[in-house]
Amino acid sequence: MARVVVGKTSDIPQGKMSHATAGGKEILLANVDGRYYAINNICSHAGAELHEGELAGKELTCPWHGAKWDATNGNLIWFPQKLKDLESYKVTVENDTVFIEV
């Protein structure tokens, strides 16, 4: 696994999200209650970019069809059909720099 810089903590305020490409993967970064999380940025239903959706607490809503995901671990919370959970990534923060392992 490679450790990759994906941003600065100052770029992702509490309750907000960002996105980056790391290791050839599209990654969504979320700040939930002051902690940083990283999951796959592409919805497993129809391929929407999830950073364009809405984040309420840890609940991330897909902008296309309303699937709801747990931004802290990539698990599906709600959708009319079963969808594959999203891959999650280990996040570390040093000083103001956010790293993920991909």
Stockholm file with secondary structure:
# STOCKHOLM 1.0

chainA/1-102         MARVVVGKTSDIPQGKMSHATAGGKEILLANVDGRYYAINNICSHAGAELHEGELAGKELTCPWHGAKWDATNGNLIWFPQKLKDLESYKVTVENDTVFIEV
#=GR chainA/1-102 SS CCEEEEEEGGGSCTTCEEEEEETTEEEEEEEETTEEEEEESBCTTTCCBGGGSEEETTEEECTTTCCEEETTTCCEEECSSCCCCCCEECEEEETTEEEEEC
#=GC SS_cons         CCEEEEEEGGGSCTTCEEEEEETTEEEEEEEETTEEEEEESBCTTTCCBGGGSEEETTEEECTTTCCEEETTTCCEEECSSCCCCCCEECEEEETTEEEEEC
//
